């Protein structure tokens, strides 16, 4: 690998400085109000200089979104990798807790990727890979449990999924041939993990749940049973 040039190092440092300033803008004003001009003022650069790094607000938003998804993915992967492969419930709970822990530590980045869509912004294809990292960890857990003969197949769907045929076919490769029922249950569980985190983070549990951590563990344990993970520790 060739050595990193001084110019490349300076560019990387300035890029990160711009992103840090943009994150502060998110925290203070929200994603809809993100402005390249405001970011430029904060880092002491003229707008034209910032445009050389991020030609548009949308490109800056995309960089922030990819960075947030990757940060979350890194946190979940690191936590889950420390758990024994045969400890399916522990792996499930670790994944879910890592999502919550990251969200509480990065509320504005979480809001950017799981909150209200930014008006006028359309996420490009390059966000898909980072966005699916946590989902693929969950899917791999289901595949491992099925392979090792400890997976509890969810009951058949009570309604025909014919209208979802194209969607389920598109997901078939990622789910490695599991049943339609398992795919639907997994999608419900995936949405429920983030829904529970969002309710806590955005204040929907205010005056409803005070013991948030304990409630989260109970809810995630119930989700494990729902999706087919054996609700016992190996």
DRENPA-3360 file (N, C-alpha, C; in nm, 2 decimals, always signed):
BEGIN
1 = XXXXXXXX = +0.09/-0.12/+0.00/+0.00/+0.00/+0.00/+0.09/+0.12/+0.00 ~ +0.07/+0.22/-0.09/+0.15/+0.34/-0.10/+0.13/+0.42/+0.02 ~ +0.23/+0.50/+0.06/+0.21/+0.59/+0.18/+0.11/+0.70/+0.16 ~ +0.04/+0.74/+0.26/-0.06/+0.85/+0.25/+0.01/+0.98/+0.24 ~ -0.02/+1.06/+0.14/+0.05/+1.18/+0.12/+0.00/+1.29/+0.22 ~ +0.08/+1.39/+0.24/+0.04/+1.50/+0.33/-0.09/+1.56/+0.28 ~ -0.11/+1.58/+0.15/-0.23/+1.64/+0.09/-0.35/+1.55/+0.13 ~ -0.33/+1.42/+0.12/-0.45/+1.33/+0.15/-0.48/+1.34/+0.30;
9 = XXXXXXXX = -0.38/+1.35/+0.38/-0.41/+1.36/+0.52/-0.48/+1.48/+0.56 ~ -0.44/+1.59/+0.50/-0.51/+1.72/+0.52/-0.65/+1.72/+0.47 ~ -0.67/+1.66/+0.36/-0.81/+1.64/+0.31/-0.90/+1.56/+0.40 ~ -0.84/+1.45/+0.45/-0.91/+1.36/+0.54/-0.95/+1.44/+0.67 ~ -0.85/+1.51/+0.72/-0.88/+1.59/+0.84/-0.98/+1.70/+0.82 ~ -0.98/+1.77/+0.71/-1.08/+1.87/+0.68/-1.22/+1.81/+0.66 ~ -1.22/+1.69/+0.59/-1.35/+1.62/+0.57/-1.41/+1.59/+0.70 ~ -1.33/+1.54/+0.80/-1.39/+1.50/+0.93/-1.43/+1.62/+1.01;
17 = XXXXXXXX = -1.35/+1.73/+0.99/-1.39/+1.86/+1.06/-1.52/+1.91/+1.01 ~ -1.54/+1.90/+0.88/-1.67/+1.94/+0.82/-1.79/+1.85/+0.87 ~ -1.76/+1.72/+0.87/-1.86/+1.63/+0.92/-1.90/+1.65/+1.07 ~ -1.79/+1.68/+1.15/-1.82/+1.71/+1.29/-1.90/+1.84/+1.31 ~ -1.87/+1.94/+1.22/-1.95/+2.06/+1.23/-2.10/+2.03/+1.19 ~ -2.11/+1.95/+1.09/-2.25/+1.91/+1.04/-2.32/+1.84/+1.15 ~ -2.26/+1.75/+1.22/-2.32/+1.68/+1.33/-2.37/+1.78/+1.44 ~ -2.29/+1.88/+1.46/-2.33/+1.98/+1.56/-2.45/+2.05/+1.51;
25 = XXXXXXXX = -2.46/+2.08/+1.38/-2.57/+2.14/+1.32/-2.70/+2.06/+1.34 ~ -2.68/+1.93/+1.32/-2.79/+1.83/+1.34/-2.85/+1.84/+1.48 ~ -2.75/+1.84/+1.57/-2.79/+1.85/+1.71/-2.87/+1.98/+1.75 ~ -2.83/+2.09/+1.69/-2.88/+2.22/+1.73/-3.01/+2.25/+1.65 ~ -3.01/+2.21/+1.52/-3.12/+2.26/+1.43/-3.20/+2.15/+1.36 ~ -3.15/+2.02/+1.37/-3.22/+1.92/+1.30/-3.17/+1.90/+1.15 ~ -3.20/+1.79/+1.10/-3.15/+1.76/+0.96/-3.21/+1.84/+0.85 ~ -3.34/+1.88/+0.87/-3.40/+1.96/+0.77/-3.34/+2.10/+0.75;
33 = XXXXXXXX = -3.27/+2.15/+0.86/-3.22/+2.28/+0.85/-3.07/+2.28/+0.82 ~ -3.01/+2.16/+0.79/-2.87/+2.15/+0.76/-2.83/+2.24/+0.64 ~ -2.73/+2.32/+0.66/-2.69/+2.42/+0.56/-2.54/+2.41/+0.54 ~ -2.50/+2.40/+0.41/-2.35/+2.40/+0.39/-2.29/+2.53/+0.42 ~ -2.36/+2.64/+0.40/-2.31/+2.77/+0.44/-2.29/+2.78/+0.59 ~ -2.38/+2.73/+0.67/-2.36/+2.74/+0.81/-2.25/+2.65/+0.86 ~ -2.23/+2.53/+0.79/-2.12/+2.45/+0.83/-1.99/+2.52/+0.79 ~ -1.99/+2.58/+0.68/-1.87/+2.65/+0.63/-1.83/+2.76/+0.73;
41 = XXXXXXXX = -1.93/+2.84/+0.78/-1.90/+2.94/+0.88/-1.84/+2.88/+1.01 ~ -1.89/+2.77/+1.05/-1.84/+2.71/+1.17/-1.70/+2.66/+1.16 ~ -1.66/+2.61/+1.05/-1.52/+2.56/+1.03/-1.43/+2.67/+0.98 ~ -1.48/+2.79/+0.96/-1.40/+2.90/+0.92/-1.35/+2.89/+0.78 ~ -1.44/+2.83/+0.69/-1.41/+2.82/+0.55/-1.51/+2.90/+0.47 ~ -1.47/+2.94/+0.35/-1.57/+3.00/+0.26/-1.65/+2.89/+0.20 ~ -1.78/+2.92/+0.16/-1.87/+2.81/+0.11/-1.81/+2.74/-0.01 ~ -1.74/+2.81/-0.10/-1.68/+2.75/-0.22/-1.58/+2.64/-0.18;
49 = XXXXXXXX = -1.51/+2.66/-0.07/-1.41/+2.56/-0.03/-1.48/+2.43/+0.02 ~ -1.59/+2.45/+0.10/-1.66/+2.33/+0.15/-1.72/+2.26/+0.03 ~ -1.77/+2.33/-0.07/-1.83/+2.26/-0.19/-1.73/+2.17/-0.26 ~ -1.60/+2.20/-0.24/-1.50/+2.11/-0.30/-1.50/+1.97/-0.23 ~ -1.55/+1.97/-0.11/-1.55/+1.84/-0.04/-1.69/+1.78/-0.05 ~ -1.79/+1.86/-0.04/-1.93/+1.81/-0.05/-2.00/+1.91/-0.15 ~ -2.02/+1.87/-0.27/-2.08/+1.96/-0.37/-2.22/+2.00/-0.35 ~ -2.29/+1.94/-0.26/-2.43/+1.97/-0.23/-2.47/+1.93/-0.09;
57 = XXXXXXXX = -2.58/+1.99/-0.04/-2.63/+1.95/+0.09/-2.66/+1.80/+0.09 ~ -2.71/+1.75/-0.02/-2.75/+1.61/-0.02/-2.63/+1.52/-0.01 ~ -2.52/+1.56/-0.07/-2.40/+1.47/-0.06/-2.35/+1.48/+0.09 ~ -2.36/+1.59/+0.15/-2.32/+1.60/+0.29/-2.41/+1.51/+0.38 ~ -2.54/+1.52/+0.35/-2.63/+1.43/+0.43/-2.60/+1.29/+0.40 ~ -2.58/+1.25/+0.28/-2.54/+1.11/+0.25/-2.42/+1.06/+0.33 ~ -2.32/+1.15/+0.34/-2.20/+1.11/+0.41/-2.23/+1.09/+0.56 ~ -2.32/+1.18/+0.61/-2.36/+1.17/+0.75/-2.44/+1.04/+0.78;
65 = XXXXXXXX = -2.53/+1.01/+0.68/-2.61/+0.89/+0.70/-2.53/+0.76/+0.69 ~ -2.44/+0.76/+0.59/-2.35/+0.64/+0.58/-2.27/+0.63/+0.71 ~ -2.21/+0.74/+0.75/-2.13/+0.73/+0.87/-2.21/+0.68/+0.99 ~ -2.33/+0.73/+1.01/-2.41/+0.69/+1.12/-2.44/+0.54/+1.11 ~ -2.49/+0.49/+1.00/-2.51/+0.35/+0.98/-2.39/+0.26/+1.01 ~ -2.28/+0.31/+0.96/-2.15/+0.23/+0.98/-2.11/+0.23/+1.13 ~ -2.13/+0.35/+1.19/-2.10/+0.36/+1.34/-2.19/+0.26/+1.42 ~ -2.32/+0.26/+1.38/-2.41/+0.16/+1.45/-2.37/+0.02/+1.42;
73 = XXXXXXXX = -2.34/-0.01/+1.29/-2.30/-0.14/+1.25/-2.18/-0.19/+1.32 ~ -2.08/-0.10/+1.33/-1.95/-0.14/+1.40/-1.98/-0.17/+1.55 ~ -2.06/-0.09/+1.61/-2.09/-0.11/+1.75/-2.16/-0.25/+1.78 ~ -2.26/-0.28/+1.69/-2.33/-0.40/+1.71/-2.24/-0.52/+1.67 ~ -2.17/-0.51/+1.57/-2.08/-0.62/+1.53/-1.98/-0.65/+1.64 ~ -1.92/-0.55/+1.70/-1.82/-0.57/+1.80/-1.88/-0.63/+1.92 ~ -2.00/-0.59/+1.96/-2.06/-0.65/+2.08/-2.10/-0.79/+2.06 ~ -2.16/-0.82/+1.94/-2.21/-0.96/+1.91/-2.10/-1.05/+1.89;
81 = XXXXXXXX = -1.98/-1.01/+1.84/-1.87/-1.10/+1.82/-1.81/-1.15/+1.95 ~ -1.84/-1.09/+2.06/-1.78/-1.13/+2.19/-1.86/-1.24/+2.25 ~ -1.98/-1.28/+2.20/-2.07/-1.38/+2.25/-2.05/-1.51/+2.18 ~ -2.05/-1.62/+2.26/-2.04/-1.75/+2.20/-2.14/-1.78/+2.10 ~ -2.10/-1.84/+1.99/-2.18/-1.86/+1.87/-2.31/-1.95/+1.91 ~ -2.30/-2.04/+2.00/-2.41/-2.12/+2.04/-2.50/-2.06/+2.14 ~ -2.47/-1.94/+2.19/-2.55/-1.87/+2.29/-2.65/-1.78/+2.21 ~ -2.75/-1.84/+2.16/-2.84/-1.77/+2.06/-2.92/-1.66/+2.13;
89 = XXXXXXXX = -2.97/-1.69/+2.25/-3.05/-1.58/+2.32/-2.95/-1.47/+2.36 ~ -2.84/-1.50/+2.41/-2.74/-1.40/+2.44/-2.70/-1.31/+2.32 ~ -2.68/-1.38/+2.21/-2.65/-1.30/+2.09/-2.76/-1.21/+2.05 ~ -2.88/-1.26/+2.06/-3.00/-1.18/+2.02/-3.01/-1.05/+2.12 ~ -3.00/-1.08/+2.25/-3.01/-0.97/+2.34/-2.89/-0.87/+2.33 ~ -2.77/-0.92/+2.30/-2.66/-0.84/+2.28/-2.68/-0.74/+2.16 ~ -2.73/-0.80/+2.05/-2.75/-0.72/+1.93/-2.85/-0.61/+1.97 ~ -2.96/-0.64/+2.03/-3.07/-0.55/+2.06/-3.02/-0.44/+2.16;
97 = XXXXXXXX = -2.95/-0.48/+2.26/-2.89/-0.39/+2.36/-2.79/-0.29/+2.29 ~ -2.71/-0.35/+2.20/-2.61/-0.26/+2.14/-2.68/-0.15/+2.05 ~ -2.79/-0.19/+1.99/-2.86/-0.09/+1.91/-2.91/+0.02/+2.00 ~ -2.97/-0.02/+2.12/-3.02/+0.08/+2.21/-2.91/+0.17/+2.27 ~ -2.80/+0.10/+2.31/-2.69/+0.18/+2.37/-2.63/+0.28/+2.27 ~ -2.62/+0.24/+2.14/-2.57/+0.33/+2.04/-2.67/+0.45/+2.02 ~ -2.79/+0.42/+2.02/-2.89/+0.52/+2.00/-2.90/+0.62/+2.11 ~ -2.89/+0.58/+2.23/-2.89/+0.67/+2.35/-2.76/+0.76/+2.35;
105 = XXXXXXXX = -2.65/+0.70/+2.30/-2.52/+0.78/+2.29/-2.52/+0.87/+2.17 ~ -2.60/+0.84/+2.07/-2.59/+0.92/+1.95/-2.74/+0.96/+1.90 ~ -2.81/+1.03/+1.99/-2.95/+1.05/+1.96/-2.98/+1.13/+1.83 ~ -2.89/+1.22/+1.79/-2.92/+1.30/+1.67/-2.88/+1.22/+1.55 ~ -2.78/+1.14/+1.55/-2.75/+1.05/+1.44/-2.86/+0.95/+1.42 ~ -2.91/+0.89/+1.54/-3.02/+0.80/+1.53/-3.14/+0.86/+1.46 ~ -3.17/+0.99/+1.51/-3.29/+1.06/+1.45/-3.27/+1.08/+1.30 ~ -3.14/+1.10/+1.26/-3.12/+1.12/+1.11/-3.15/+1.00/+1.03;
113 = XXXXXXXX = -3.12/+0.88/+1.08/-3.14/+0.76/+1.00/-3.27/+0.69/+1.03 ~ -3.33/+0.71/+1.15/-3.45/+0.64/+1.18/-3.57/+0.74/+1.22 ~ -3.55/+0.86/+1.21/-3.65/+0.96/+1.24/-3.72/+1.00/+1.11 ~ -3.78/+1.12/+1.11/-3.86/+1.17/+1.00/-3.77/+1.19/+0.88 ~ -3.81/+1.16/+0.76/-3.73/+1.18/+0.64/-3.70/+1.33/+0.62 ~ -3.59/+1.36/+0.56/-3.55/+1.50/+0.54/-3.62/+1.54/+0.41 ~ -3.70/+1.65/+0.42/-3.77/+1.70/+0.30/-3.68/+1.72/+0.18 ~ -3.72/+1.66/+0.07/-3.64/+1.69/-0.06/-3.52/+1.60/-0.07;
121 = XXXXXXXX = -3.49/+1.51/+0.02/-3.37/+1.43/+0.01/-3.41/+1.29/-0.02 ~ -3.34/+1.23/-0.11/-3.37/+1.09/-0.15/-3.23/+1.01/-0.14 ~ -3.23/+0.92/-0.05/-3.11/+0.85/-0.02/-3.06/+0.77/-0.14 ~ -2.93/+0.78/-0.18/-2.88/+0.70/-0.29/-2.85/+0.56/-0.26 ~ -2.82/+0.48/-0.36/-2.80/+0.34/-0.34/-2.68/+0.31/-0.24 ~ -2.59/+0.40/-0.23/-2.47/+0.37/-0.15/-2.50/+0.36/+0.00 ~ -2.62/+0.40/+0.04/-2.66/+0.39/+0.18/-2.72/+0.25/+0.21 ~ -2.75/+0.17/+0.11/-2.82/+0.05/+0.14/-2.73/-0.05/+0.21;
129 = XXXXXXXX = -2.61/-0.07/+0.17/-2.52/-0.16/+0.24/-2.50/-0.13/+0.39 ~ -2.46/+0.00/+0.42/-2.45/+0.03/+0.56/-2.58/+0.02/+0.64 ~ -2.69/+0.05/+0.57/-2.82/+0.05/+0.64/-2.86/-0.10/+0.68 ~ -2.81/-0.20/+0.61/-2.86/-0.33/+0.63/-2.76/-0.41/+0.72 ~ -2.66/-0.35/+0.77/-2.56/-0.43/+0.84/-2.62/-0.49/+0.97 ~ -2.69/-0.42/+1.05/-2.75/-0.48/+1.17/-2.86/-0.59/+1.13 ~ -2.93/-0.56/+1.03/-3.03/-0.66/+0.99/-2.97/-0.79/+0.95 ~ -2.85/-0.78/+0.88/-2.79/-0.90/+0.83/-2.73/-0.98/+0.95;
137 = XXXXXXXX = -2.69/-0.91/+1.06/-2.64/-0.98/+1.18/-2.76/-1.06/+1.24 ~ -2.87/-1.00/+1.24/-2.99/-1.07/+1.30/-3.03/-1.19/+1.21 ~ -3.02/-1.17/+1.08/-3.06/-1.28/+0.99/-2.96/-1.39/+1.01 ~ -2.83/-1.36/+1.02/-2.73/-1.47/+1.04/-2.75/-1.54/+1.17 ~ -2.80/-1.48/+1.27/-2.83/-1.54/+1.40/-2.95/-1.65/+1.37 ~ -3.05/-1.61/+1.30/-3.16/-1.70/+1.27/-3.11/-1.82/+1.19 ~ -3.02/-1.79/+1.09/-2.97/-1.90/+1.01/-2.88/-2.00/+1.09 ~ -2.80/-1.94/+1.18/-2.72/-2.03/+1.27/-2.81/-2.12/+1.35;
145 = XXXXXXXX = -2.91/-2.06/+1.41/-3.00/-2.14/+1.50/-3.07/-2.24/+1.42 ~ -3.11/-2.21/+1.30/-3.18/-2.31/+1.22/-3.08/-2.42/+1.18 ~ -2.96/-2.39/+1.14/-2.86/-2.49/+1.10/-2.83/-2.58/+1.22 ~ -2.83/-2.53/+1.34/-2.79/-2.61/+1.45/-2.91/-2.68/+1.52 ~ -3.02/-2.67/+1.45/-3.14/-2.75/+1.50/-3.21/-2.70/+1.62 ~ -3.19/-2.57/+1.66/-3.25/-2.52/+1.78/-3.35/-2.41/+1.75 ~ -3.37/-2.38/+1.62/-3.46/-2.28/+1.58/-3.61/-2.33/+1.59 ~ -3.69/-2.25/+1.65/-3.84/-2.28/+1.66/-3.91/-2.21/+1.55;
153 = XXXXXXXX = -3.95/-2.29/+1.45/-4.02/-2.23/+1.33/-4.14/-2.16/+1.37 ~ -4.16/-2.03/+1.34/-4.28/-1.96/+1.37/-4.41/-2.03/+1.31 ~ -4.52/-2.01/+1.37/-4.64/-2.07/+1.31/-4.67/-2.02/+1.17 ~ -4.74/-2.09/+1.09/-4.78/-2.04/+0.95/-4.85/-1.90/+0.96 ~ -4.83/-1.82/+0.86/-4.90/-1.69/+0.86/-5.05/-1.71/+0.85 ~ -5.12/-1.62/+0.93/-5.27/-1.63/+0.93/-5.33/-1.57/+0.80 ~ -5.25/-1.49/+0.73/-5.30/-1.44/+0.61/-5.20/-1.47/+0.49 ~ -5.26/-1.49/+0.38/-5.17/-1.52/+0.26/-5.08/-1.41/+0.23;
161 = XXXXXXXX = -4.95/-1.44/+0.21/-4.85/-1.33/+0.17/-4.84/-1.31/+0.02 ~ -4.94/-1.35/-0.06/-4.93/-1.34/-0.20/-4.90/-1.20/-0.25 ~ -4.96/-1.10/-0.18/-4.93/-0.96/-0.22/-4.79/-0.92/-0.20 ~ -4.72/-0.99/-0.11/-4.58/-0.96/-0.07/-4.49/-1.05/-0.15 ~ -4.54/-1.13/-0.25/-4.46/-1.23/-0.32/-4.33/-1.17/-0.37 ~ -4.34/-1.06/-0.44/-4.22/-1.00/-0.50/-4.12/-0.95/-0.40 ~ -4.17/-0.89/-0.29/-4.08/-0.85/-0.18/-4.01/-0.96/-0.11 ~ -4.09/-1.07/-0.08/-4.03/-1.19/-0.02/-3.93/-1.26/-0.11;
169 = XXXXXXXX = -3.96/-1.26/-0.24/-3.86/-1.32/-0.33/-3.73/-1.24/-0.33 ~ -3.74/-1.11/-0.32/-3.62/-1.03/-0.33/-3.54/-1.05/-0.20 ~ -3.60/-1.09/-0.09/-3.53/-1.11/+0.03/-3.48/-1.25/+0.05 ~ -3.52/-1.34/-0.04/-3.49/-1.49/-0.02/-3.35/-1.52/-0.01 ~ -3.26/-1.45/-0.09/-3.12/-1.48/-0.09/-3.06/-1.44/+0.05 ~ -3.10/-1.33/+0.10/-3.05/-1.29/+0.23/-3.09/-1.38/+0.34 ~ -3.21/-1.44/+0.33/-3.27/-1.53/+0.43/-3.23/-1.67/+0.41 ~ -3.15/-1.70/+0.31/-3.10/-1.84/+0.29/-3.20/-1.95/+0.29;
177 = XXXXXXXX = -3.32/-1.92/+0.22/-3.41/-2.03/+0.20/-3.51/-2.06/+0.32 ~ -3.52/-1.97/+0.42/-3.61/-1.99/+0.53/-3.75/-1.97/+0.48 ~ -3.84/-2.01/+0.56/-3.99/-2.00/+0.52/-4.03/-1.86/+0.52 ~ -4.15/-1.84/+0.44/-4.21/-1.71/+0.44/-4.25/-1.66/+0.57 ~ -4.30/-1.75/+0.66/-4.34/-1.72/+0.79/-4.22/-1.66/+0.87 ~ -4.10/-1.73/+0.86/-3.99/-1.68/+0.93/-3.94/-1.54/+0.88 ~ -3.95/-1.52/+0.75/-3.91/-1.39/+0.69/-4.00/-1.28/+0.75 ~ -4.13/-1.31/+0.75/-4.22/-1.20/+0.80/-4.20/-1.18/+0.95;
185 = XXXXXXXX = -4.19/-1.29/+1.02/-4.16/-1.27/+1.17/-4.03/-1.19/+1.19 ~ -3.93/-1.22/+1.11/-3.80/-1.15/+1.13/-3.82/-1.00/+1.10 ~ -3.89/-0.97/+0.99/-3.91/-0.83/+0.96/-3.99/-0.76/+1.07 ~ -4.09/-0.83/+1.12/-4.17/-0.77/+1.23/-4.08/-0.74/+1.35 ~ -3.99/-0.84/+1.39/-3.90/-0.82/+1.50/-3.80/-0.71/+1.48 ~ -3.75/-0.71/+1.35/-3.65/-0.60/+1.32/-3.71/-0.46/+1.34 ~ -3.83/-0.45/+1.29/-3.90/-0.32/+1.30/-3.93/-0.29/+1.45 ~ -3.96/-0.39/+1.53/-4.00/-0.38/+1.67/-3.88/-0.33/+1.75;
193 = XXXXXXXX = -3.76/-0.38/+1.72/-3.64/-0.34/+1.79/-3.63/-0.19/+1.78 ~ -3.63/-0.14/+1.65/-3.61/+0.00/+1.63/-3.73/+0.08/+1.68 ~ -3.85/+0.03/+1.67/-3.97/+0.09/+1.72/-3.96/+0.11/+1.87 ~ -3.91/+0.01/+1.95/-3.90/+0.03/+2.09/-3.80/+0.13/+2.13 ~ -3.68/+0.13/+2.06/-3.58/+0.23/+2.08/-3.63/+0.37/+2.05 ~ -3.70/+0.38/+1.94/-3.75/+0.51/+1.90/-3.85/+0.57/+2.00 ~ -3.94/+0.48/+2.05/-4.04/+0.52/+2.15/-3.97/+0.58/+2.28 ~ -3.86/+0.51/+2.32/-3.79/+0.56/+2.44/-3.72/+0.69/+2.40;
201 = XXXXXXXX = -3.64/+0.69/+2.29/-3.56/+0.81/+2.26/-3.64/+0.93/+2.22 ~ -3.76/+0.92/+2.16/-3.84/+1.03/+2.12/-3.95/+1.07/+2.22 ~ -3.94/+1.01/+2.34/-4.03/+1.05/+2.45/-4.17/+0.99/+2.45 ~ -4.19/+0.88/+2.36/-4.33/+0.83/+2.36/-4.36/+0.74/+2.48 ~ -4.26/+0.70/+2.56/-4.28/+0.63/+2.68/-4.29/+0.72/+2.80 ~ -4.28/+0.85/+2.78/-4.29/+0.94/+2.90/-4.42/+0.92/+2.97 ~ -4.41/+0.91/+3.10/-4.53/+0.88/+3.19/-4.60/+0.75/+3.16 ~ -4.53/+0.66/+3.09/-4.58/+0.53/+3.06/-4.49/+0.42/+3.12;
209 = XXXXXXXX = -4.36/+0.43/+3.08/-4.26/+0.34/+3.12/-4.14/+0.42/+3.19 ~ -4.11/+0.39/+3.31/-4.00/+0.46/+3.38/-3.88/+0.37/+3.38 ~ -3.90/+0.24/+3.39/-3.78/+0.14/+3.40/-3.75/+0.10/+3.25 ~ -3.70/+0.20/+3.18/-3.68/+0.17/+3.03/-3.58/+0.06/+3.00 ~ -3.47/+0.05/+3.07/-3.38/-0.06/+3.05/-3.44/-0.20/+3.07 ~ -3.51/-0.21/+3.19/-3.58/-0.34/+3.22/-3.69/-0.37/+3.12 ~ -3.77/-0.27/+3.09/-3.87/-0.29/+2.99/-3.81/-0.34/+2.86 ~ -3.71/-0.28/+2.81/-3.64/-0.31/+2.69/-3.60/-0.46/+2.69;
217 = XXXXXXXX = -3.54/-0.50/+2.80/-3.49/-0.64/+2.81/-3.61/-0.74/+2.80 ~ -3.72/-0.71/+2.87/-3.84/-0.79/+2.86/-3.89/-0.80/+2.72 ~ -3.91/-0.68/+2.66/-3.96/-0.68/+2.52/-3.88/-0.75/+2.42 ~ -3.74/-0.74/+2.43/-3.66/-0.81/+2.34/-3.65/-0.96/+2.36 ~ -3.67/-1.00/+2.49/-3.68/-1.14/+2.52/-3.80/-1.20/+2.46 ~ -3.91/-1.13/+2.47/-4.04/-1.18/+2.40/-4.03/-1.18/+2.25 ~ -3.96/-1.08/+2.20/-3.93/-1.08/+2.05/-3.85/-1.20/+2.01 ~ -3.76/-1.24/+2.09/-3.67/-1.36/+2.06/-3.76/-1.48/+2.04;
225 = XXXXXXXX = -3.86/-1.50/+2.13/-3.95/-1.61/+2.12/-4.04/-1.60/+2.00 ~ -4.08/-1.48/+1.97/-4.17/-1.45/+1.85/-4.10/-1.49/+1.72 ~ -3.97/-1.46/+1.72/-3.90/-1.48/+1.59/-3.84/-1.62/+1.58 ~ -3.84/-1.70/+1.69/-3.79/-1.84/+1.68/-3.66/-1.87/+1.75 ~ -3.61/-1.77/+1.82/-3.48/-1.79/+1.89/-3.52/-1.86/+2.02 ~ -3.45/-1.97/+2.06/-3.49/-2.04/+2.18/-3.47/-1.95/+2.30 ~ -3.57/-1.93/+2.38/-3.56/-1.83/+2.49/-3.51/-1.90/+2.62 ~ -3.39/-1.95/+2.60/-3.31/-2.01/+2.71/-3.16/-1.99/+2.67;
233 = XX = -3.08/-1.99/+2.77/-2.94/-1.97/+2.75/-2.87/-2.11/+2.74 ~ -2.78/-2.12/+2.64/-2.71/-2.25/+2.62/-2.61/-2.27/+2.73;
% end
